Amino acid sequence: MEKKKQGEELLETLGDFTSKENWDRFFSIRGSDDSFEWYAEWAELRGPLLSHLQQHQPNIQILVPACGNSRLSEHLYDDAALKAITNIDFSKVVISDMLRRNVRQRPEMRWRVMDITTMQFMDETFDAVIDKGGLDALMEPQLGPKLGIQYLSEVMRILKSGGKFICLTLAESHVLGLLFSKLRFGWKMTIEAIPQTQKPSSKPSLQTFMVVAEKEMSSTLYEITALFNNDSLDCTGVQACGINEALENENQIRRGYFNGSHILYSLEDLQLGAKGDLTKLCQGRRFQLTLGGQGGSLFSYRAILLDAQRHSGSFMYHCGVFIVPKRRAREWLFSSEEGQWMVVESSKAARLIMVLLDTCHNNASMDDIQKDLSPLVEQLAPGKEDNGAQIP
């Protein structure tokens, strides 16, 4: 009992949830037999979680990142007969403890010391990634979104097509803001509330939510579906308002991207010839596309490709990129087709790629955005003519 009390006191004073040393100390105090559950117990999670996993075969490959000493994997193994579970954590202390605790009873389960922001797995290895508080721990407000971005990029990379990222979270606005924007294109997403069966008091507390994102082959855009009723929530009004606001803001952005008449093409679509041969200029060609967002880049972008309407031979550039800040994206010059053609004409570029920034780029510097965009836009450049100048 004293050890448990010490562990809880340490958790309150951890300060930095991203520090390996702090977590090593925390797990050393608690020991291998004293599990610590973030947010929700198995009795509360069992139904909602298994409803998403039992659609797959029993031998699905599951990853539990930042596993800590939670018994979540053990319950999946024992209650749901899901054996192919890999657990990772950057704390050697907790991985050693968990290996000793499970090696005889659950021999098919794997335990590895690994940083979840730089995973050592091949692309498309897992059918499901189950995160119980891992993303939340990385998203310390004072540290910014960098670690969260790196982690989600890894999740996107290691998940198979059709695989699911199941994120158990307190759904704070800065966490949802990153999660919704990072998994915007090519992901079907739902969010549901986990019922609280054990309430410590009548006072409302922070409720656990489950965000489920299913990976698709295409870059199709879907609205996020909320599977909860506001009247049934057991959380504070502040938490409920924050979640509803984040949902509405993101779905408004998604509705703006796709209104039924504008198709968003992916790089893969274009490479397959959806808009003809992009190595050649085509007068007056204009279409919208998405760039990044599938693990190879930090961000996703909405862009518009425009080939000049008149080839007068007086172009200064064979291809140019124009980055529109979020605050100006709704201006007539950048939001209307007529205005965009005026920008093309003034750019003196035979092809212009207009990139419209939005909320997911708020915390990124222009330097980071340019570095991230560079390899993406290079794939859209027409065949170089004359001097082969770089894309400005």
ABEGO torsion letter per residue (X at the ends): XAAAAAAAAAAAAAGBAABAAAAAAAAAAAEAABBBBBGBBAAAAAAAAAAAAAABBAABBBBBBGAEABAAAAAAAAAAGBABBBBBBABAAAAAAAAAAAAAABAABBBBBBBAABBABBBGABABBBBBGAAAAABBAAAEAAAAAAAAAAAAAABBBGBBBBBBBAGBAAAAAAAAAAAABGBBBBBBBBBBABBABABBBBBBBBBBBBBBABABBBBBBBABBAAABABBAAAAAAAAAAAAAAAAAAAAABAGABBBBBAAAAAAGAAEBAABBBBGBBBBBBBEGAGABABBBBBBBBBBABBAGABABABBBBBBBAAAAABAAAABAAAAAAAAAAAGBABBBBBBBBAAAAABBAAAAAAAAAAAAAAABBBBBEAGBBBX
